Amino acid sequence: MQGTVKPAKRYALLLVYRLTPSGTTRRVGRQVAKVRRGRGASSFRFTKAGRYVLRFAVPPDAKNVGGRSKAIRINVR
């Protein structure tokens, strides 16, 4: 997964959630993605088939609030 961050940060987080049959989400993974010049990329190896939601996020710091990308839904076979 690739993403951009503005204002540029040193790192972002790739958050991976699994969708349950009832429609709720459960976080199954979190990886740190290095960001250079506002662009970052990360990968995740899925261990089970199912429906997942991926998001990029940055934590808050002294000057900026934290933020998250829109949810990207995928199916893993």
N, C-alpha and C positions, 0 to 999 in steps of 0.2 A: 504494500500500500504506500502511496506517495501523498504528500500534502505540503502545503505552504503555511507559514506562520507570520503574521504581521501584528505588532512589530517583531522583528527577528529575535529569536531566543537561541540558547545553546542546545536545548533538547526539548523534545515533546514526548508524549506518551501514546502508545498504541493500546487502546482498550478493547478487549474482545469479550463479548457477552453471548451466552447461549440462550436462545428462546425456548422456553418450556412449552409443553402442549397447552397449558392454561393461558399462555400469552405473556407471562412475566419473564423477566430477564435475570440471568445469574452470571456474574463476572467469572470467566474461566481463564483469563490471561491479561497480563499487563507487561509491556515491553518498552524500554527506553529507546527512543529513536534520536540519533544525533542530527542536529539541524545546522546547516551551513548556508549563510546568506538567505535565511528564511525558508529554505527547502529541506525537507527531510523525507526519509523512506525507512520502512521497517517491514519485516516479514514475520509470519506466525505459522507454526506447524500444527494443524488440527489433528487430534487423536481420535475423534469420533465424528461420525456423520451426523448431520442435523442442520438446523437453521441458526445462523449467527448474526450478530450485529457488530460492526467495527466502527470505531471512532478515534480520531486524533484529539488529544487534549494537551493543554499547557497549564501548569500550576500558576497561581498568582505570585507576584513578587512585590517589591516595595513600590514600584511605579505603575504596574498594570494589574488588572483583574485577570483571573484565569478564564479559560474558554474551552469549548469543545466544538468539534465539527458536527455537521449533520450526520445522522445515523445512516450507515450503508449496510443494507441487509443482503446476506448471501446464503446460498444453500451449499452444503458440503456433502458429497456423496461418498 
